[in-house]
Amino acid sequence: MVRDLGPLWVTSCFPQESINGEIIKMIHGTRFVERQIASSLHVSLSLPQIISGMKDSAAKEFCSEAITTTHKCKSFEVGNVTVLGEGKPVTTKPPHLSERFHELELNDNDPITAFHSIRKNKCLYVADCHPSSRDSSSVLYSENGLEKVGLLKQFYVISSTVYADIQILDATECFETLVPDVTVPNIKLYNITDNYIIVNSDSLHDVCIKMLIDGRLYIAKRCNTKEVE
C-alpha cells in the first residue's frame, strides 16, 4: 500500500475534510438530519440544470456566479504549460538572465513578461515572489541530464517559451533519524547559494516539500506522486 500510494505523511485528507464542511452547511436543525442532507444535496445538484434553463438576464448571471466556487484567474496556454495570473513586462533584465540570453539563442530585443505561477502536468508551480499561503517554490529540475533541487524565483515568457528562474541549492546531507546510522534518503539538508540559473519549463519535473527545522533548510522529494492538485 505504501509503495502504491506513498507514506501517510505525504497523503492529504483535505478533500474529504472539505466535503465534511459542505455537509455541515446542509444541516439546519437537530431533527431528521439524514433527510436534511438528502434534500439539500438534491437541490444543490439540481441548481446547474435549473439555472441553465433560465432566460439570459442579470439574475441568471448572478445565480451562475453564486454556485461557482472555483477561483477564476487569467491564464493562457504555452505548449504543455498553463501560465497563470497577470504578467508584468520586464524592462531591466537581471544579470544572470542577460548572461543566459546568448546561451538560449534569444534576441536581446525580445520582449520579456514575468509571471509568478504556472501549471504543468497537473502540478502547480508558484514562485516565492508570490504572496501565497502555500509554498510551491522548491522544485525538482534537470540540468545537463542531472536531477537537481532549487528555489523558484520567477517565470519569464520569452518568444512564446516559458522559462523558470531558479536559485541554485547545494545538498549537504540526508535527514538523520533518532535511529543511529539511519537516514531518510529523499529528505536532504540544503544550503542556499547566490547563484541562479534560467531553465526551460520542460526541465521542471515536480514540486518538493520545503521544511525549516532549527533554522536549517530541508527539502523532501515527493514519494507520493499520485496525489496531485
Secondary structure, 3 states (H helix, E strand, C coil): CHHHHCCHHHCCCHHHHHHHHHHHHCCCCCCCHHHHHHHHHHHHHHHHHHHHCCCCCHHHHHHHHHCCCCCCCCEEEECCEEEECCCEECCCCCHHHHHHHHHCCCCCCCCEEEECEEEECCEEEECCCCCCCCCCCEEEEEECCEEEEEEEEEEEEECCEEEEEEEEEEEEEEEECCCCCCEEEEEEEEEEEEEEEEEEHHHEEEECEEEEECCEEEEECCCCCCCCC
